[in-house]
Amino acid sequence: MALKERDEFSGQVTTGHEWNGIKELNTPVPRLVWAFLGTMALFAVVWTILMPSWPGINGYFRGLLGADQHQSVELTLAQAAADQARWTERLVNEDLATLQADADIMAVVRQASSSLFIDNCAACHGVEATGNPGYPNIAEAPMMWGGDADTIAETIRVGINATHPETRFAQMLAFGRDQMLAGAEVTLLADYVASISHGPALPTEQRLAAEELFANNCAGCHGETAKGMVETGAPDLTDEYWTYAGDHAAIRRSIYNGRQGTMPAWEGRLSTAQIRMLALYVLDLRSATP
Amino acid sequence: MFGFHYRLERSAIGLVAFIVLVASIGGFIEIAPLFTIDETVEIAEDMRLYTPLELAGRNIYIREGCYACHSQMIRTLRDDVDRYGPYSLAVESSYDHPQLWGSKRTGPDLARMGNKYSDAWHVAHLYNPRDLVPESKMPAYRWLLRDQLRIDDLGGHLAAMRAVGVPYTDEQIAFATQDAYGQANPDSAEASGVMERYGAATNVRLFDGTGPLTDMDALVAYLQMLGTLTDVAHEEQADEVE
């Protein structure tokens, strides 16, 4: 094999093989490629010295830079917490009513809470906080458990029918399904509830019968005037807001099957400052809606 | 420069031996990190197992391709931790076969979705996401509520997991079908055994709101326990802050 045979046209060395008169050039790899591969190899070696890499008998080599993603994110988070301490401390320590009147803190609340609300609350209550079927409108409707800042913060903290040990608890019984009321009585009550909220008034005889049924079965939670009670978390039935739709069929379904909505508890998932900030944010949304 | 190579090419055995040697360098680089796996995977004393119902839900999660749009891995980045909670630790995936970390998010990360929202929300959202989130582009999974969940073969699924290192006991495998039924029927006789075998932190609830077991029960049970196998991520990050 003639290794050094040169091709007369290109001046390059051939491989020395010949296939029926055809010879193949043995063009060397360009220097630039060698330089690139060499630099990459060198970089790789240097990188394994700087960063955590080689395994050994007593664990892996930690690298000269001491890089650790867990530590670096903790540092970033601690730095962020320190930067935010200016207002998070006020949120935790000061009275919510005072904070609500403070324009500086409310500017922070509006800015920081909108993403917090979208990440955590909007899935049920909607981006505009106007609710979804089964999840109340918290931008406009009266708050079932009370609408002052501390009560809202407490509701967010412990949730409603949630897994938190101090959770708020409310259950509307299945009056029809569990046979506490006959089918006709459920229908009559649904007529009545529709009539006091938006529907046509009932004839006197029916109204009197329904009022008696209401007083015996519903008033304990919803109040004698059906205006709802924050102590029991039962909603006002006379207003225009409905968690589970307000048409006659939906009202009848609620009385027949009962209702027990759940709001998860946020203590543990959100910090105290975040919970109190969200309470202020919700109140701010409510004051903005006419 | 190629002198060595030309010589090598003339010896068939020598060439094969050298190819094996060079290829094994790549293999070694991939395998080497496993030598120190005991050091890189955290220890979680309180680690619990997937219940049969949750495992069935996990299979449905894989079947429906949820992993294509949802990751289950909170990265060590401030934005991720702020939004989703404590970053994921290796130990949290130690019973995941296969892991579902994912690398692409069309929807949000689900690593700490467990008990974030209510069961009713998950059911309504899987039935039609746009009923609750008008701007959502997630498909509706209506058949989950219709299709009956197959639970008679769950013991086999548990045994398969045990074969790859998940420490299920013989008792857990034997009671897999009963436990799957009991976990979604809190008033049934089978319900009490679930917490006995899988720990008090297990969610025993009427996940889809009705008694008969559907695919929805299993998937919601799985979604409601994501990130709750161990509390070690919460503890570790609280420690490092101090």
Contacts between the chains, C-beta under 8 A, distances in Angstrom:
chain1	res1	chain2	res2	distance
A	3	B	6	7.6
A	28	B	1	7.7
A	54	B	32	7.4
A	55	B	32	4.9
A	55	B	33	6.7
A	55	B	35	4.2
A	55	B	36	4.9
A	56	B	36	8.0
A	59	B	36	5.5
A	59	B	39	4.9
A	60	B	33	7.5
A	60	B	35	8.0
A	60	B	36	4.5
A	60	B	39	6.8
A	60	B	40	7.7
A	69	B	76	4.1
A	70	B	76	6.1
A	70	B	87	7.4
A	70	B	240	6.8
A	71	B	240	7.1
A	72	B	76	7.1
A	73	B	76	4.1
A	73	B	77	6.4
A	73	B	78	6.3
A	73	B	81	6.4
A	73	B	87	6.3
A	74	B	237	6.9
A	74	B	240	4.5
A	74	B	241	6.3
A	76	B	78	4.6
A	77	B	78	5.9
A	77	B	81	6.1
A	77	B	82	8.0
A	77	B	241	7.3
A	78	B	241	6.1
A	80	B	78	6.2
A	80	B	82	7.8
A	119	B	83	5.5
A	120	B	116	7.7
A	122	B	133	7.6
A	123	B	117	5.9
A	123	B	121	6.7
A	123	B	125	7.5
A	123	B	132	6.5
A	123	B	133	6.5
A	124	B	117	6.7
A	124	B	118	7.8
A	124	B	121	5.8
A	124	B	132	6.8
A	127	B	135	7.8
A	132	B	131	7.0
A	132	B	132	5.1
A	133	B	124	8.0
A	133	B	131	6.9
A	134	B	120	6.6
A	134	B	124	6.8
A	135	B	121	7.8
A	135	B	132	7.7
A	163	B	115	6.2
A	261	B	118	7.8
A	261	B	120	7.4
A	262	B	118	3.7
A	262	B	119	7.4
A	262	B	120	6.3
A	262	B	121	7.9
A	263	B	118	7.4
A	264	B	115	6.4
A	264	B	116	6.3
A	264	B	117	6.1
A	264	B	118	6.2
A	269	B	85	6.7
A	269	B	116	6.8
